[in-house]
């Protein structure tokens, strides 16, 4: 009986040796195919894509293929078109990340079939028929009012004297002053551009709430994230959270990329 049991155990060991390595190899292959490696970053109003550099560098170091959209912030339609051009260059599934006004952009551009998930960074999560303007129409009682100056020739800027306090209170004063002096005028058409089809209704989303934000009230951020069913990460930071806390923002994007499941129908070159 003992000899018979020994022979059975020996046979099982041989079967296991041949089966389990193959199973492990298959699982690893599946995980490789499911990994989302393309990340597209979309900036918001009053700034350009260079502010993403700290987050970009961390994600690149971690093996991601990262692209930064230089949307002109002239109109929502043009900014969505610019974002889709960058998405067309991706060699497969992509995670779309938007900061501030960039949230409205990715809500619309996220309908692109290559997009498998959306990450909002202190951003506006607009529904169909909504714009940043409508989302700001009824501010939370007691919330700070962004120091946006009256439009000039169809474009808006932030009061330079109040820029740091409102936008980048936790950045080095010299850096904040440079941002104020080099700010990109925000088009009235972008501010009032309405989303036609909100992609967060059909695709998974994540949200980074900047708890010390004085541009987009944190309470409003929480409300928009909840409406979208987004998984929330809170970071103690200003509106410029992507520059002041890049490691934490990159970590939140990384978690989203690991959680998102690529559409198997997406192939390189798909549009």
N, C-alpha and C positions, 0 to 999 in steps of 0.2 A: 504493500500500500504506500509505504514511504517512497519507494523507488518510482512508483507510478505518479505520485504527486510531484516529485522532483522533475520528471519528464514533462509534465503539464506546465509547470512553472517556467521551465526552460523554453518551451515552445512559445508561451505567451511573451516571454522576454524578447525572443527573436521577432515575433510579430510586431511588438511595440517598437523595437529598434527600427523596423522598416517603415512603420506607419507614422509615428509621431514626428520624425524629422520632416517628412513630406507635408504633414499637417501644419507644422510650424512655418515651413517655407511658403505654403499657400496663404496662410494668415498674414505673413509679413508682406507678401505680394499684394494682397487685398488692401492692407493699410497704406502701402505706397501709392496704390492707385487712387485711394480716397483722400490723400493729403491735399489740402488746398495750399498751393505754393505761391500763387499770384495775389498780391495785395495792391490795391489802387487807392491812393490817398487824395482826398479832395479838400482844398482849403476853403475858408469862409470869407466873409466880407472884411474889407479894409486892410487885408494882408495878401501876400502871395504864397506860392508853394514852398518857398525857401524855409519857412518856419517849421516845416515837417522834418528838416534834416536830422535832428537828434533821434526822432522815432525811426526814420528811414534807416539810419546807420545801425541801430540796434536790430531791427528786423532783418536787414541784409546780412548782418553778422550771424544771425540765427538761421540763415539758409533760405530766406524768402526772396522771391523776385518782386521787388517793390517799384512801383511807378507813381510819379507825382503829377497830378493834373494841374496845369497852369490855366485855370479857367479865368476869363477876363472879368467876371462879375458884372457884365453889362446888362444881361437879361437871363432869365432862367432858361429860356429856350437855347440860347447860345452856350450857356455853361453846361447844360445837359448834352448838347451836341459834342462839345469838347471832351467831356468825360467818356462818351461813347466811342470817340476816336481812339482814346487810350485803351479802352476795353477791347476794341477790335484788334489791338496789337498783342493782346495776351495769348499765350499758347495753350490756354485751357481755362478751367474754372477759376474764378477770382472772387476775392472778398473786397467789398467796396466800403471805404471808410470816409466819413464826412465830418468836418468840424463846423459848428455854428450854422451859418447860411448854407454851408456845404451839405447839411442834412436834408434841406429841401431838394438840392441837386441830386443826391443819391436816392432819395425817395422816388424820383421820376426815372433816373438813369438805371436804377436797380432792376428795372423790368427787362434789361438786356439778358438774354439766355445764359451768358457766361457768368453772371452774378449769382452766387450761391448763398450769400449772406451779407448783412448790412451792419456796420458798426457806427454808431452815432457818438461823437465826442462833444459834449456840451452843445448839442445841436438841435435844430428845429426838425421835428418829425411831422411833416405836413401830410394831411389827408387830401383826397381828391377835392378840388375846388378851394383849397386853402393855400395861403402864401405866408411868407414871414410876416408881412404886414398884418394879415388877419390874426395870426397867432399872437402878435404883440398888441392887438387892439384893446384887449381887456387884461391889463397887467394885474398880477397878484397884489392885493392891498399892502402897501408899505414897501413894495419892491423898488429897488433903485431904478432910475430911468437912464438908459444909455444916452450919453452926451452927443447925440447925432445932430449935426448942424443942418439948417434948412438947405434943401437941394439947390445946387448951382448948375445950370445947363444940364439938368437931368441926372446929376450925380450927387451923392452924399458923402461926407467925411465925418470923422469924430473930432471933437474939440481937442486940439493937441494938449492943452493944459490939463485936461481931465482924462487923457488917454490911459496913462498908467494906472490910475485908480480904478477905472472902469474895466479895462481890458487885461492888464498885465501887472497887477499889484505885487505878485510874488516873483517877478523877474528883476534882474539887475537894473537899476535906474537908467543906466546908459543904454542898455539894450531896449528898454521900454521907450526911451526917448527916440531912439533910431526908428523903432516901429511907428511911432507917432509921426515922425518927419517923413517917412517913406511910405506911408499908408496908401493903399490903392483905393481910389474913389469907387463907391458902390452905386451901381446904376439903379435908378428908381424902378426901371422895368424888372430888374432882378428882385428887388425888395417886394414888388407887388405881383410878381409872376406866380401863377397858380399851378399846382400839380394836377395833372389830368388822371393819373393812375398810380396810386400809392403802392409801391412794390413790397413794403413791409407787411402788407396784408396776406401775401402769399409766400414770403421768404423769411427765414429766421433773422432775428435782429438782436443786437447787444447795445447797451448804452453806458457810457461813462459820464457820471454826474460830477461836475466840478462844484463842490459844496460852498466855495467862496466866490462864485461867479457873480459879477455885478453888471453883466451884459444880458445874459439869459438867466432869469431867476432860478435857483436850484429847485424850488417847488414846482415851477413850470416844467423843468427838465424831468422831474420825477413823474409828473402827470402825463407828459407825452410818452415817456418810456413805458409807463403802465398801459396806456392805450394801445401801444404797439405790441404789447406782450414781450418786451425786450428783457433780456437778462441784464441786471444792473450792477455796475461797479461804482462805488463812490470813492472819489479822490479829493483830499483836502487841497484845493488849488483854485486859482483864478480862472478866468475865461481862457487864458493862454496856457491851459493845462498841458497841451501837447509839447510846449517848450519848457515849462517849469517842472513837469514831472514826466519826462519822456520814458523812463524805464517802466513806470507803472502803466502808462498808456500803451506802450509796446506790449507789455505783459497781457493786458486786456485784449488787445488785437490778436495776440498769439493764441489765447484761450479760445477766441471765437474761430480762428482758422482751424484749430484742432477739433472743434465741435461741429463745424459746418460739414455737410455732406454734399460733395459735388454731384451735379446732374450728369448722369452717365451718358446722356445724349450729347453733351458738349464735347466737341473735338477741336483740336487746333485748327484755327482758321474759321471757326463758326462765328456767325454774327447775329 
